[in-house]
Amino acid sequence: MAFQLGEDNDAGMNEMNLIPLIDIMLVLMIIFLVTATVANPSIPLTLPQTTAEIVDLPPEQIQVSINANGDVAWDDQVISLAELEQRLTDAGQAERQPTLILKADKEARYDTVAQVMSRASGAGLTDIAFATEN
């Protein structure tokens, strides 16, 4: 009578151990990533220098503010709608069209905002931006 005290390992290994292969591939991938970022191939160039000047200057900005009471301000000076219309007409006749930045209080009447936009449009100002808080 024969006794068996363990597993029968006569069959041998049926599977290949892939862990060392995965380790080697990860190390190679890290090496390639590091060398790819360090070795940035570029062609040395000597760019020509010119005497060209910048033609387009940044446009002038006009700030018109409308508070909750309906007061209209040009920069920081409170003015009437008639004076606003005159100033917008003068700005619209300038050689370079300024940018109108409209700052309206969230409680301001829509009617006042519409009147300011109408006067700006009538003065020929087409570049109007609305200022908001982030």
Secondary structure, 3 states (H helix, E strand, C coil): CCCCCCCCCCCCCCCCCCHHHHHHHHHHHHHHHHHHHHCCCCCCCCCCCCCCCCCCCCCCEEEEEECCCCCEEECCEEECHHHHHHHHHHHHCCCCCCEEEEEECCCCCHHHHHHHHHHHHHCCCCCEEECCCC
